């Protein structure tokens, strides 16, 4: 990864352990309705600790002139392997952090057990290898400055440097026009739709390296 990229008064830096707490803050601000956030700060922090510096992850943070994290962008190179690997090595830590969220809301236990087989919501397409962008978030006070653009470009460039020319992400399909419009402007194409077991309608987006010939695909309907 690049050591640092200056962007105005901000720096775009690789996601390292010292920035984990700040990255967690960004995740909780942007994705509080998603399952990882619902498992609580402790569980999410353990997840980011395992992700930071992992050989199968790509992550950057944006820090201000006080070295405070104001944005984060994070993905994995092979989600089918990554989740199994961190669970195998740190299952006991994740289990410990899940105790209190389960006690508060016992209904999530079925979803938690289902997540043990989670491989990343990989879309049913033939593009290989295929990276996964998991989150992009910028603090409310720092939005409209182009930081999300800078973070996403840094992550996409890092994927390409590591031999990954196609990346997918998932986002809400409904009542999400602003976010979906941002992905379109950034060069992501709608790949298809799916519905989660919780009946949440989602969609896949695909980014392909503009310097390579793009794969042609049909939009997957839900």
C-alpha positions, 0 to 999 in steps of 0.5 A: 500500500502507498505510505500516504497520499495528501489530499488538501489538509487530509491524508489518505493512509493505509488502515493500521492497528492504530486507526482501528478505533477511528475506522470503527467510529466511521462504520458505526456512523454509516452502517448502524442498521447493518448486522455488524454494527448491531453486534456492538462496538466490541464485536466490530472492533475485533473484526477491524483488528483482524482486518487491519494489515491482513494479507487478504484485505485492502483498507485506507483511512482519511485522517485530519491534521490532528491524526483523527480518522474522518473517513475509512474505506475497506475491502477484502481480496477473497471474501470466501477465505477471509471470513473463515480465516479470522473466525478460525484464528479468533473464534473465541474473541468473537464469541466473547464479544457476541455475548452481550448483544445476544443477551440484549436481543436473543433473536439475533442468535439465529442470524449469528449462527448463520454468519458462521457460514458467511462468505461475503454475499458474492454475486453469481457471476463468472468474473474471477478474481473478484474483490469485495468492497465492504464499507466506505464512510466519512464523518458528517462534518467532513462530507462534501469535501471529496474524501469518499472519492479519494478513499475509494480511488485509493482502495481501487488502485490498491486492488489493481496493484495487487492483481484484482481488476474487478470488485463488487459491493452490496448496498440497499436497493430501495430508498438509497438513491444518493448512495447508489448515485455516488457509486454510478458516478465513481464508475460502478455498474449495477450488477444485479439484485437479491433479497436477504433472508431478512427480506431486505432488498439489496443490489450488487455493484461492480467496478472494473479496471478502466485500463482493462477490457471490461467483462460484459454481463447481464443485470441479475434480477431478484 
